Amino acid sequence: MDSNRLLDQIVSAIKSVLPAKKQIGLHEPCFAGNEWAYLKGCLDSGWVSSLGSYVTKFEQMLAEFTGAAYAVATVNGTAALHTCLLLAGVKPGDEVLLPALTFVATANAVSYCGGVPHFVDSAPDTLGVDPSKLADYLQDIAELRDGNCYNRITGRRISVLLPVHTFGHPVDLDALLEICRFYRLVLVEDAAEALGTLYKGRHVGNFGRLAALSFNGNKIITTGGGGAVLTGDAGLACLAKHITTTAKLPHLWEFVHDRLGYNYRLPNINAALGCAQLEKLPEFINKKRELAERYSRAFAGLRGVSFFTEPPFARSNYWLNALLLDEARAGLRDMLLEESNRWGIQTRPAWRLMPELPMYGDCPAMELVVAQSLARRVINIPSSAVLV
Ligand SMILES: *Cc1c(COP(=O)(O)O)cnc(C)c1O
């Protein structure tokens, strides 16, 4: 079959699922609930900044929804990740294992701690860190010494494993936890894309010692900008709140700070939006899963391309839908991006792999064959809940 025909078939399949509209974005927010009412409440109260009742309410709702014991709201997902890594004990010079195929914030958060990102390959069935490859790799390069894991080649300590639930699909957490136990690594989940995603029936973000969520404008719910740290540990939750509030000691008038802190707390006005969005989250997830199902049916008969579906152990939020071109058809990607965007249907390739960015080119990395292949073949297609 020639390429042009497949190209037409793919564009038709996408169109068959989408409403007839001029412009369809990749991921658009939906404000159809109590957003206006809560924002007004927030303005009327005068509490718009980092103090106010919506922040606490939003944190309680998040904890309840995810099943995490504690949620600490932050100004964005990157700040949440940074906070998680600091609390997980990443020290300057430590290496942190993370996927090469991710959004740049995952690697940047490591750098903010003075850590060194160490890139690992992805599994084709989850699009996230491949546990069996990682286990083989660590057997080659890692050694355990006085309760710590070291990279034998660089001599640096490896302290944290930071997997990403890519596009809302969970990694195989049990397998990764086993690796973490053996190598004494702390597991921190980048769950920025995965609010509403379950792994073996339990919400992601509850498997690592800490996890980060994001509520950026393109995520499954949005607070404009925002994020949260999830943890089951009361002490860590307390510290997360403390260092994201400039490490200020509670006092009516004195300004005393007992360590290096950050201005990372979520403003009340953003939290107000978050409360309204969270009320709608179950509906968003249902709609997104329905949209994924429609895509899945539309692509079932096509050869040369497949629609990525959740791994067997998952109930994914289908945050961002993905097509995978067969390796032999990878050359079609750029034409497809051009053709679909020309029709007003926003599509995009996966992220450029981290080691290909100038600031991360010299970082340690394992062989990245699958990540490289995915980076050539993935195309993200419109995923908004409002499309159903
Ligand atoms: C969105 C995202 C982040 C960062 O979230 P922001 O709120 O944009 O700072 C981190 N990691 C991944 C994988 C993301 O998709």
The ligand as an SDF file (V2000), in Angstrom:
LIG
                    3D

 15 15  0  0  0  0  0  0  0  0999 V2000
    3.2150   18.7790   32.6180 C   0  0  0  0  0  0  0  0  0  0  0  0
    4.3210   17.9290   33.0860 C   0  0  0  0  0  0  0  0  0  0  0  0
    5.2030   18.3220   34.1090 C   0  0  0  0  0  0  0  0  0  0  0  0
    5.2800   19.6970   34.6880 C   0  0  0  0  0  0  0  0  0  0  0  0
    4.1450   20.2990   35.0210 O   0  0  0  0  0  0  0  0  0  0  0  0
    3.9890   21.9140   34.9790 P   0  0  0  0  0  0  0  0  0  0  0  0
    2.7510   22.0900   35.7840 O   0  0  0  0  0  0  0  0  0  0  0  0
    3.8200   22.2890   33.5460 O   0  0  0  0  0  0  0  0  0  0  0  0
    5.1800   22.5120   35.6280 O   0  0  0  0  0  0  0  0  0  0  0  0
    6.1460   17.4190   34.5280 C   0  0  0  0  0  0  0  0  0  0  0  0
    6.2610   16.2030   33.9870 N   0  0  0  0  0  0  0  0  0  0  0  0
    5.4610   15.7920   32.9880 C   0  0  0  0  0  0  0  0  0  0  0  0
    5.6460   14.4280   32.4420 C   0  0  0  0  0  0  0  0  0  0  0  0
    4.4760   16.6460   32.4950 C   0  0  0  0  0  0  0  0  0  0  0  0
    3.7100   16.2430   31.4760 O   0  0  0  0  0  0  0  0  0  0  0  0
  1  2  1  0
  2  3  1  0
  2 14  2  0
  3  4  1  0
  3 10  2  0
  4  5  1  0
  5  6  1  0
  6  7  2  0
  6  8  1  0
  6  9  1  0
 10 11  1  0
 11 12  2  0
 12 13  1  0
 12 14  1  0
 14 15  1  0
M  END
$$$$
